[in-house]
Amino acid sequence: MIQDAVRSVWALFLGIAILMIGNGLQGSLLGIRANIEGFETAIIGIVMAGYYIGFLISSVITPRLVSRVGHIRVFAAYASLASASILVHTLVPNPWAWMFLRFLTGIAIAGLYVVSESWLNQTATNETRGKIFSIYMMIVSGFMALGQFVLPLADPAGPVLFIVVSILVSVALIPISLSNTPAPTILQYETLRLREIYRLSPLGVVGCFMCGIAQGGLFSMGPVYAAEIGMGSAEIALFMSLPFVGLLLIQYPMGALSDRIDRRRVITSCATVAALAACGLALVGTAGGLPLFALFIVYGALAAVLYGLSVAHANDYVPTEKVLPASAMLVLTYAVGSIVGPVIAGYGMSILGPQTLFSIGALIHVGIAVFALYRMTRRPTVAAEDRGEYVPIAARATPIAATAAIEGAIDAAESEGDSPDDEGPPFVSVELDDKS
């Protein structure tokens, strides 16, 4: 039963939730503080990209690192690094030092994700894995949104909020560390070559990469945009929470719709509406007010749901035995786009003004819509009986979480007799002794 499964991992969910509050607060806080410190907007984009570089590298190296020294040592090291690095920002207000610190934070946070997600995957059964990871994705999005509302509790120009982030990261480790679940089998996920995935699903690859650019720019530079147009801390907190709230509201309806009709039509529609909302945001510019917030929740939610739709579309065309490694590579493709996004957004905003953040977003989503329409002319849609199930994927998830969630959906479908009998490849796993 799913209730029993959730009860068995409640400590992990609690720790992840607290960690997400700290991580959500940290991203917005640094954008605002960088603006206060007088960093050039283009430089802020480069600084914020450091996080995604670290996240990408850690997603690849952490499973191998854990297999060498044990999960407890790696977990403790990453927790200490994440907690300490945020505090050093207040001591060294230099953009290049901050970029390095953001790089270290990305390594640490992704590493904590890898261990936590492996724990969840080991605890789940074939029957509950899909539901467990759907709940996990909701926790990631929901508590990232909640983290924004810590922002108005203190002055971003002071050290208090940095200390709060450090405390939250440290406290998050208590329920996870005291969990009575066995040490996880750390999963060495497989990947496919990007060229092979592109041959199977050009739209899936392009969609994930472009979504990474759009969302990397949005979540990194959104607080900078809000600060530059004169929002206060409370308004910025509400503003930056809206994409997460919108995503929670629409991802399942959009996913269910895409399971019933050609996903390319849903992708085209979502990208088109997102582009129109972004154009509206660019036109509203610095005026602010209710139209800005209304357009932002539409844009942020649709931009976020496009990522999961792109992965689902790709998996419709990937052979069953290659779905999991393809999904892992698509997550890494998104991460590469997330590195590019803040740099482009920061540079554009520094030259043409803060509203350029949304002008760039509009162009990206027009590109996705046009490419999706083009692909619809190249081959017919996948038959409904051969179409996979949409699986929500959080922007902050590592390949382990994404592939585990998709594996859970495949197992559930096979248990109901809705999928072929082909068994997808299991993760390459490393059994760990506690070397601590």
C-alpha positions as CSV (number, residue, x, y, z in Angstrom):
1,M,0.0,0.0,0.0
2,I,1.2,3.5,-0.8
3,Q,0.3,4.7,2.7
4,D,2.7,2.1,4.2
5,A,5.4,3.1,1.7
6,V,5.1,6.8,2.5
7,R,5.2,6.1,6.3
8,S,8.5,4.2,5.7
9,V,10.1,7.2,4.1
10,W,8.6,10.1,6.0
11,A,11.9,11.0,7.6
12,L,13.5,11.3,4.1
13,F,10.6,13.4,2.8
14,L,10.9,15.7,5.9
15,G,14.6,16.2,5.4
16,I,14.2,16.8,1.7
17,A,11.4,19.3,2.4
18,I,13.6,21.3,4.8
19,L,16.5,21.2,2.3
20,M,14.2,22.5,-0.4
21,I,13.1,25.5,1.7
22,G,16.8,26.4,2.2
23,N,17.6,25.8,-1.4
24,G,14.7,27.8,-2.7
25,L,15.5,30.7,-0.3
26,Q,19.2,30.6,-1.3
27,G,18.6,31.0,-5.0
28,S,16.5,34.2,-4.7
29,L,18.5,35.6,-1.9
30,L,21.8,35.5,-3.8
31,G,20.2,37.2,-6.9
32,I,18.9,40.0,-4.7
33,R,22.1,40.3,-2.7
34,A,24.2,40.4,-5.8
35,N,22.1,43.3,-7.1
36,I,22.6,45.1,-3.7
37,E,26.3,44.5,-3.9
38,G,26.3,46.3,-7.3
39,F,27.4,43.3,-9.4
40,E,26.8,43.9,-13.1
41,T,23.8,42.1,-14.4
42,A,25.8,40.2,-17.0
43,I,28.2,39.1,-14.2
44,I,25.3,37.9,-12.0
45,G,24.2,35.6,-14.8
46,I,27.7,34.0,-14.9
47,V,27.7,33.8,-11.1
48,M,24.4,32.0,-11.0
49,A,25.4,29.6,-13.8
50,G,28.1,28.3,-11.4
51,Y,25.4,26.4,-9.5
52,Y,24.3,24.4,-12.6
53,I,27.9,23.6,-13.6
54,G,28.4,22.0,-10.1
55,F,25.0,20.3,-10.3
56,L,25.8,18.7,-13.6
57,I,29.3,17.5,-12.5
58,S,28.1,16.2,-9.2
59,S,25.2,14.3,-10.8
60,V,27.8,12.3,-12.8
61,I,30.6,11.8,-10.2
62,T,28.7,11.3,-6.9
63,P,27.5,7.8,-7.6
64,R,31.1,6.8,-8.3
65,L,32.4,8.7,-5.3
66,V,29.9,7.0,-3.0
67,S,31.0,3.6,-4.3
68,R,34.5,4.3,-3.2
69,V,34.1,5.8,0.3
70,G,30.6,5.1,1.4
71,H,27.3,7.0,1.5
72,I,27.7,8.4,5.1
73,R,31.1,10.0,4.4
74,V,29.9,11.6,1.2
75,F,26.6,12.7,2.7
76,A,28.4,14.3,5.6
77,A,31.0,16.0,3.4
78,Y,28.4,17.4,1.0
79,A,26.2,18.7,3.9
80,S,29.1,20.5,5.5
81,L,30.1,22.0,2.1
82,A,26.5,23.2,1.4
83,S,26.1,24.7,4.9
84,A,29.5,26.4,5.0
85,S,29.5,27.7,1.4
86,I,26.4,29.9,1.8
87,L,28.0,31.6,4.9
88,V,31.2,32.5,3.0
89,H,29.2,34.6,0.6
90,T,28.8,37.2,3.3
91,L,32.5,37.3,4.0
92,V,33.7,37.6,0.4
93,P,31.4,39.9,-1.6
94,N,33.3,39.3,-4.9
95,P,31.5,38.0,-8.0
96,W,34.2,35.5,-9.0
97,A,34.4,34.2,-5.5
98,W,30.6,33.9,-5.5
99,M,30.7,31.9,-8.8
100,F,33.1,29.4,-7.2
101,L,30.9,29.2,-4.1
102,R,27.8,28.6,-6.3
103,F,29.8,25.9,-8.1
104,L,30.6,24.2,-4.8
105,T,26.9,24.6,-3.7
106,G,25.8,22.9,-6.9
107,I,28.1,20.0,-6.3
108,A,26.9,19.7,-2.7
109,I,23.2,20.0,-3.3
110,A,23.2,17.6,-6.2
111,G,25.2,15.1,-4.1
112,L,22.7,15.3,-1.3
113,Y,20.0,14.7,-3.9
114,V,21.7,11.6,-5.3
115,V,22.0,10.0,-1.9
116,S,18.5,10.9,-0.8
117,E,17.0,9.8,-4.1
118,S,18.8,6.5,-4.0
119,W,17.5,6.0,-0.5
120,L,13.9,6.6,-1.7
121,N,14.4,4.2,-4.7
122,Q,15.7,1.4,-2.5
123,T,12.8,1.8,0.0
124,A,10.2,1.8,-2.8
125,T,8.8,-1.4,-4.4
126,N,8.0,-1.9,-8.0
127,E,4.3,-1.2,-7.1
128,T,5.0,2.0,-5.2
129,R,8.1,3.5,-6.9
130,G,6.2,5.7,-9.4
131,K,3.9,7.1,-6.7
132,I,6.7,7.7,-4.2
133,F,8.7,9.7,-6.8
134,S,5.6,11.6,-7.9
135,I,5.2,12.7,-4.2
136,Y,9.0,13.5,-4.2
137,M,8.7,15.7,-7.2
138,M,5.7,17.6,-5.6
139,I,7.7,18.1,-2.4
140,V,10.6,19.5,-4.4
141,S,8.4,22.0,-6.2
142,G,6.2,22.8,-3.3
143,F,8.9,23.5,-0.7
144,M,11.0,25.4,-3.2
145,A,8.0,27.7,-3.4
146,L,7.7,27.8,0.3
147,G,11.3,28.8,0.7
148,Q,10.6,32.1,-1.1
149,F,8.5,33.2,1.8
150,V,11.3,33.2,4.2
151,L,12.9,36.0,2.2
152,P,10.8,38.9,3.7
153,L,11.7,37.8,7.3
154,A,15.0,39.7,7.3
155,D,17.0,42.2,5.3
156,P,18.7,40.6,2.3
157,A,21.6,43.1,2.8
158,G,22.4,41.6,6.2
159,P,23.8,38.2,7.2
160,V,20.7,36.8,8.9
161,L,19.1,35.1,5.8
162,F,22.4,33.5,4.9
163,I,22.6,32.1,8.4
164,V,19.0,30.8,8.1
165,V,19.9,28.9,4.9
166,S,22.9,27.3,6.6
167,I,20.7,26.3,9.5
168,L,18.0,24.8,7.2
169,V,20.6,22.8,5.3
170,S,22.1,21.5,8.6
171,V,18.7,20.7,10.2
172,A,17.5,18.9,7.0
173,L,20.2,16.3,7.7
174,I,18.8,15.3,11.1
175,P,15.7,13.3,9.9
176,I,17.6,11.9,7.0
177,S,20.6,10.8,9.1
178,L,18.4,9.3,11.8
179,S,16.2,7.4,9.4
180,N,16.1,3.7,10.1
181,T,16.1,2.7,6.5
182,P,19.1,0.7,5.4
183,A,22.1,2.3,3.6
184,P,21.1,2.8,0.0
185,T,22.3,1.0,-3.0
186,I,23.7,3.9,-4.9
187,L,22.6,3.6,-8.5
188,Q,25.1,4.0,-11.3
189,Y,22.6,5.0,-14.0
190,E,23.3,4.3,-17.6
191,T,23.1,6.8,-20.4
192,L,22.8,6.8,-24.2
193,R,24.7,8.9,-26.6
194,L,23.0,12.1,-27.2
195,R,23.3,11.6,-31.0
196,E,21.3,8.3,-30.7
197,I,18.5,9.9,-28.7
198,Y,18.4,12.8,-31.2
199,R,18.0,10.4,-34.0
200,L,15.1,8.7,-32.2
201,S,13.5,11.9,-30.9
202,P,14.8,15.3,-32.2
203,L,12.0,17.2,-30.4
204,G,12.7,15.5,-27.1
205,V,16.4,16.6,-27.1
206,V,15.7,20.1,-28.4
207,G,12.8,20.6,-26.0
208,C,14.9,19.5,-22.9
209,F,17.8,21.7,-23.9
210,M,15.7,24.7,-24.6
211,C,13.7,24.3,-21.5
212,G,16.9,24.2,-19.5
213,I,17.9,27.5,-21.1
214,A,14.6,29.1,-20.3
215,Q,14.2,27.8,-16.7
216,G,17.9,28.3,-15.8
217,G,17.6,32.0,-16.8
218,L,14.2,32.4,-15.2
219,F,15.0,31.0,-11.7
220,S,18.5,32.5,-11.6
221,M,17.7,36.0,-12.9
222,G,14.0,36.3,-12.0
223,P,14.9,37.7,-8.5
224,V,17.3,40.1,-10.2
225,Y,14.6,41.3,-12.6
226,A,12.2,41.8,-9.6
227,A,14.7,43.7,-7.6
228,E,15.6,45.9,-10.6
229,I,12.0,46.9,-11.2
230,G,11.6,48.0,-7.6
231,M,9.9,45.0,-5.9
232,G,10.3,44.6,-2.1
233,S,11.3,41.3,-0.4
234,A,7.7,40.3,0.1
235,E,6.7,40.9,-3.5
236,I,9.8,39.1,-4.8
237,A,8.9,36.1,-2.5
238,L,5.4,35.9,-4.0
239,F,6.7,36.5,-7.5
240,M,9.2,33.7,-7.4
241,S,6.9,31.3,-5.8
242,L,4.3,31.5,-8.6
243,P,6.0,29.2,-11.2
244,F,6.2,26.4,-8.6
245,V,2.5,26.9,-7.6
246,G,1.4,27.0,-11.2
247,L,3.3,23.9,-12.0
248,L,1.7,22.0,-9.2
249,L,-1.7,23.0,-10.5
250,I,-1.3,22.1,-14.2
251,Q,1.3,19.4,-14.6
252,Y,-1.0,16.5,-14.0
253,P,-3.8,17.9,-16.3
254,M,-1.3,18.7,-19.0
255,G,0.4,15.3,-18.6
256,A,-3.0,13.4,-18.7
257,L,-4.0,15.4,-21.8
258,S,-0.7,14.5,-23.5
259,D,-1.3,10.8,-22.7
260,R,-4.5,10.9,-24.8
261,I,-3.5,13.0,-27.8
262,D,-0.4,13.7,-29.9
263,R,2.1,15.1,-27.3
264,R,3.5,17.4,-30.0
265,R,0.2,19.2,-30.1
266,V,0.3,19.7,-26.4
267,I,3.9,20.8,-26.5
268,T,3.1,23.3,-29.3
269,S,0.1,24.7,-27.4
270,C,2.0,25.1,-24.1
271,A,5.0,26.6,-25.8
272,T,2.8,29.0,-27.8
273,V,0.9,30.2,-24.7
274,A,4.2,30.5,-22.7
275,A,5.6,32.6,-25.5
276,L,2.5,34.9,-25.5
277,A,2.7,35.2,-21.7
278,A,6.4,36.1,-22.0
279,C,5.7,38.7,-24.6
280,G,3.1,40.2,-22.3
281,L,5.6,40.2,-19.4
282,A,8.2,42.0,-21.7
283,L,5.6,44.6,-22.6
284,V,4.4,45.1,-19.0
285,G,8.1,45.7,-18.3
286,T,8.7,47.7,-15.1
287,A,5.0,48.6,-14.6
288,G,4.4,45.7,-12.2
289,G,1.0,45.2,-10.7
290,L,-1.5,42.4,-11.0
291,P,-1.0,41.8,-14.8
292,L,2.7,41.1,-14.2
293,F,1.9,38.5,-11.5
294,A,-0.9,36.9,-13.5
295,L,1.2,36.6,-16.6
296,F,4.2,35.3,-14.6
297,I,2.3,32.3,-13.1
298,V,1.1,31.3,-16.6
299,Y,4.5,31.7,-18.1
300,G,6.4,30.0,-15.3
301,A,4.0,27.0,-15.0
302,L,3.9,26.3,-18.8
303,A,7.6,26.7,-19.2
304,A,8.2,24.2,-16.4
305,V,5.7,21.6,-17.6
306,L,7.3,21.6,-21.0
307,Y,10.3,19.8,-19.6
308,G,8.4,16.8,-18.5
309,L,6.4,16.8,-21.7
310,S,9.6,16.8,-23.7
311,V,11.0,13.8,-21.8
312,A,7.7,11.9,-22.2
313,H,7.7,12.6,-25.9
314,A,11.2,11.3,-26.3
315,N,10.3,8.1,-24.4
316,D,7.4,7.5,-26.8
317,Y,10.0,6.9,-29.6
318,V,12.8,5.3,-27.6
319,P,12.7,1.4,-27.5
320,T,11.6,0.1,-24.1
321,E,15.1,-1.3,-23.3
322,K,16.6,2.2,-23.8
323,V,14.0,4.3,-22.0
324,L,15.9,4.6,-18.7
325,P,19.4,5.5,-20.1
326,A,17.7,7.9,-22.5
327,S,15.9,9.6,-19.7
328,A,19.1,10.0,-17.7
329,M,20.8,11.7,-20.7
330,L,17.8,14.0,-21.2
331,V,18.1,15.2,-17.6
332,L,21.8,16.0,-18.2
333,T,20.8,17.8,-21.5
334,Y,18.4,20.0,-19.5
335,A,21.2,20.7,-17.0
336,V,23.6,21.8,-19.8
337,G,20.8,24.2,-21.0
338,S,20.5,25.5,-17.4
339,I,24.1,26.6,-17.5
340,V,23.6,28.5,-20.7
341,G,20.4,30.2,-19.5
342,P,21.6,32.5,-16.8
343,V,24.6,33.7,-18.9
344,I,22.3,34.6,-21.9
345,A,19.7,36.2,-19.6
346,G,22.2,38.2,-17.6
347,Y,24.0,39.5,-20.7
348,G,20.7,40.5,-22.4
349,M,19.4,42.2,-19.3
350,S,22.6,44.2,-18.9
351,I,22.4,45.6,-22.5
352,L,18.6,46.0,-23.1
353,G,17.1,46.2,-19.6
354,P,15.4,43.8,-17.2
355,Q,12.4,43.0,-19.4
356,T,14.8,41.2,-21.8
357,L,14.6,38.2,-19.5
358,F,11.1,37.6,-20.9
359,S,11.9,38.6,-24.5
360,I,14.5,35.8,-24.5
361,G,12.0,33.5,-22.9
362,A,9.5,34.3,-25.7
363,L,12.0,33.6,-28.4
364,I,12.9,30.3,-26.8
365,H,9.3,29.1,-26.6
366,V,8.5,30.3,-30.1
367,G,11.5,28.2,-31.2
368,I,10.1,25.1,-29.3
369,A,6.6,25.6,-30.8
370,V,7.9,26.0,-34.4
371,F,10.2,23.0,-34.1
372,A,7.4,20.9,-32.7
373,L,5.2,21.9,-35.6
374,Y,7.9,21.0,-38.0
375,R,8.4,17.6,-36.5
376,M,4.7,16.9,-36.9
377,T,5.2,17.1,-40.6
378,R,8.0,14.6,-40.5
379,R,6.3,11.5,-39.1
380,P,2.9,10.4,-37.7
381,T,2.1,10.4,-34.0
382,V,2.7,7.4,-31.9
383,A,-0.4,5.1,-31.6
384,A,-2.3,5.6,-28.3
385,E,-1.6,2.0,-27.2
386,D,2.2,2.5,-27.7
387,R,2.3,5.8,-25.9
388,G,4.0,5.9,-22.5
389,E,2.6,7.5,-19.4
390,Y,3.6,11.1,-18.6
391,V,5.8,11.3,-15.5
392,P,6.3,14.6,-13.7
393,I,10.0,15.5,-13.4
394,A,11.2,18.4,-11.2
395,A,13.7,20.8,-12.6
396,R,16.1,20.1,-9.6
397,A,15.9,16.3,-9.9
398,T,19.0,14.3,-10.8
399,P,19.0,11.5,-13.4
400,I,18.5,9.0,-10.5
401,A,15.2,10.5,-9.5
402,A,14.0,10.9,-13.1
403,T,14.9,7.4,-14.2
404,A,13.5,5.9,-11.0
405,A,10.2,7.7,-11.5
406,I,10.0,6.5,-15.1
407,E,11.0,3.0,-14.1
408,G,8.1,3.0,-11.5
409,A,5.6,4.1,-14.2
410,I,6.9,1.3,-16.5
411,D,6.6,-1.3,-13.7
412,A,3.1,-0.1,-12.9
413,A,2.0,-0.3,-16.5
414,E,3.5,-3.8,-16.9
415,S,1.7,-5.0,-13.8
416,E,-1.6,-3.9,-15.3
417,G,-0.7,-5.5,-18.6
418,D,-0.6,-2.2,-20.5
419,S,3.0,-2.5,-21.7
420,P,5.0,-5.0,-23.7
421,D,6.8,-7.7,-21.8
422,D,10.2,-6.3,-22.6
423,E,12.0,-5.5,-19.4
424,G,14.0,-2.3,-19.3
425,P,17.5,-2.5,-18.1
426,P,17.9,-2.1,-14.3
427,F,20.2,0.4,-12.9
428,V,23.8,-0.6,-12.6
429,S,24.1,-0.7,-8.9
430,V,26.9,-0.8,-6.4
431,E,26.2,-2.5,-3.1
432,L,27.8,-0.5,-0.3
433,D,29.2,-1.5,3.1
434,D,29.2,1.3,5.6
435,K,32.7,2.5,5.4
436,S,32.3,5.2,7.9
